[in-house]
Amino acid sequence: MVVSDSDASGEKAQDGAGRKPDEQSRPVTAAARRERRASARPSGKADAKSDDKTRPAGKAKAGDKTEKSKDAKGTATPKRDRKPKQASIFARLMRFVREVWAELRKVIWPNRKQMVTYTAVVLVFVVFMVALVSGLDLAFKEVVGAVFGS
């Protein structure tokens, strides 16, 4: 689209958004975006880069040698540090007891009323399960006796 700086009346032309056409709104092509980014980049960042390339460097060819690969070849692999010597069995046991004691101090213990309630609930549940298993056992005994005859 070609737009002149001025029309027949001498006024500067504006687009639908009220901007003057010489003001660049958004770059359309990728090259224009790169150029705009490069011009907007502060001088410190542009100087920090070795080359002002717009694309990342490609993979090195088979014949190319980099400094990193030259330095890495021909040197021994560094030794790993050995594990620190393990403490004695008594020291480990005392540490375990201290940690258990610390965890038990974090527990919120139930009071007497809660203990009585929880104990009663458990005993009632156990009695119910014993009655259920005994009832099923007697029922299966009767069924097996009726089918196979005793």
C-alpha positions as CSV (number, residue, x, y, z in Angstrom):
1,M,0.0,0.0,0.0
2,V,1.5,3.3,-1.0
3,V,0.6,6.3,1.1
4,S,2.0,9.8,0.5
5,D,3.1,12.1,3.2
6,S,0.5,14.6,2.3
7,D,-2.6,14.6,0.3
8,A,-4.0,17.3,-2.0
9,S,-5.0,19.6,0.9
10,G,-1.5,19.5,2.4
11,E,-2.5,17.6,5.5
12,K,-0.6,14.5,6.5
13,A,-2.4,11.2,5.9
14,Q,-3.4,9.0,8.8
15,D,-4.5,5.4,9.0
16,G,-7.7,4.2,10.7
17,A,-6.0,4.1,14.1
18,G,-5.0,7.8,13.9
19,R,-1.3,7.1,13.4
20,K,0.8,8.7,10.8
21,P,2.0,6.3,8.1
22,D,5.7,7.1,8.6
23,E,5.4,5.7,12.2
24,Q,6.1,2.0,12.1
25,S,3.5,0.1,14.0
26,R,4.4,-3.6,13.8
27,P,6.9,-5.2,11.5
28,V,5.3,-7.7,9.1
29,T,8.3,-9.8,8.1
30,A,10.7,-11.7,10.2
31,A,13.6,-9.7,8.8
32,A,11.9,-6.4,9.8
33,R,11.3,-7.7,13.3
34,R,15.0,-8.7,13.7
35,E,16.1,-5.3,12.4
36,R,13.7,-3.5,14.8
37,R,15.0,-5.6,17.7
38,A,18.6,-4.9,16.8
39,S,17.9,-1.2,16.7
40,A,16.0,-1.2,20.0
41,R,18.8,-3.2,21.8
42,P,20.9,-1.2,24.3
43,S,24.4,-0.7,23.2
44,G,25.8,-2.8,26.1
45,K,24.0,-5.9,24.9
46,A,25.0,-5.5,21.2
47,D,28.6,-5.1,22.2
48,A,28.5,-8.2,24.4
49,K,27.8,-10.4,21.5
50,S,30.8,-11.6,19.5
51,D,29.0,-11.4,16.2
52,D,25.7,-9.6,15.4
53,K,24.2,-12.7,13.9
54,T,20.5,-13.0,13.6
55,R,20.6,-16.8,13.6
56,P,22.2,-19.2,16.0
57,A,25.4,-21.0,14.9
58,G,24.8,-24.3,13.2
59,K,26.4,-27.7,14.2
60,A,30.1,-28.0,13.6
61,K,31.2,-30.1,10.7
62,A,33.0,-33.4,11.2
63,G,36.4,-31.8,10.3
64,D,36.0,-28.9,12.6
65,K,37.7,-29.2,16.1
66,T,36.6,-26.9,18.9
67,E,38.7,-25.9,21.9
68,K,36.4,-27.8,24.3
69,S,36.9,-31.1,22.5
70,K,40.7,-30.6,22.3
71,D,40.9,-29.9,26.0
72,A,38.7,-32.9,27.0
73,K,40.7,-35.4,25.0
74,G,43.8,-36.9,26.5
75,T,43.1,-36.1,30.2
76,A,42.2,-38.7,32.8
77,T,38.7,-38.8,34.3
78,P,38.8,-37.1,37.7
79,K,38.5,-39.5,40.6
80,R,35.3,-39.4,42.7
81,D,35.4,-38.6,46.3
82,R,35.2,-41.6,48.5
83,K,32.3,-42.0,50.9
84,P,33.0,-40.6,54.4
85,K,33.7,-43.3,56.9
86,Q,30.5,-44.6,58.5
87,A,29.9,-44.0,62.2
88,S,30.0,-46.9,64.6
89,I,27.0,-49.0,65.3
90,F,26.5,-47.5,68.7
91,A,26.6,-43.9,67.4
92,R,24.1,-44.8,64.7
93,L,21.8,-46.5,67.3
94,M,22.0,-43.5,69.6
95,R,21.2,-41.2,66.6
96,F,18.2,-43.4,65.8
97,V,16.9,-43.2,69.4
98,R,17.3,-39.4,69.5
99,E,15.3,-39.0,66.2
100,V,12.6,-41.4,67.4
101,W,12.3,-39.4,70.7
102,A,12.1,-36.1,68.7
103,E,9.3,-37.5,66.6
104,L,7.4,-38.8,69.6
105,R,7.5,-35.3,71.1
106,K,5.7,-34.0,68.0
107,V,2.8,-36.5,68.5
108,I,-0.5,-35.1,69.9
109,W,-1.4,-37.7,72.5
110,P,-5.1,-38.4,73.2
111,N,-6.5,-37.6,76.7
112,R,-8.1,-40.2,78.9
113,K,-11.6,-39.7,77.6
114,Q,-10.5,-40.1,74.0
115,M,-8.6,-43.3,74.8
116,V,-11.6,-44.8,76.5
117,T,-13.8,-43.9,73.5
118,Y,-11.3,-45.2,70.9
119,T,-10.8,-48.5,72.9
120,A,-14.6,-49.1,73.1
121,V,-14.9,-48.5,69.3
122,V,-12.2,-51.0,68.5
123,L,-13.6,-53.6,70.9
124,V,-17.1,-53.3,69.4
125,F,-15.7,-53.6,65.9
126,V,-13.7,-56.7,66.8
127,V,-16.7,-58.4,68.4
128,F,-18.8,-57.6,65.3
129,M,-16.2,-59.1,63.0
130,V,-15.8,-62.2,65.1
131,A,-19.6,-62.7,65.1
132,L,-19.8,-62.2,61.3
133,V,-17.0,-64.7,60.6
134,S,-18.5,-67.2,63.0
135,G,-22.0,-66.8,61.4
136,L,-20.6,-67.3,57.9
137,D,-18.6,-70.3,59.0
138,L,-21.7,-72.0,60.5
139,A,-23.8,-71.1,57.4
140,F,-21.2,-72.7,55.0
141,K,-20.9,-75.7,57.3
142,E,-24.7,-76.3,57.0
143,V,-24.6,-75.8,53.2
144,V,-21.7,-78.2,52.7
145,G,-23.4,-80.7,55.0
146,A,-26.7,-80.5,53.1
147,V,-25.0,-80.8,49.7
148,F,-22.6,-83.6,50.4
149,G,-24.5,-85.2,53.3
150,S,-22.8,-86.1,56.5
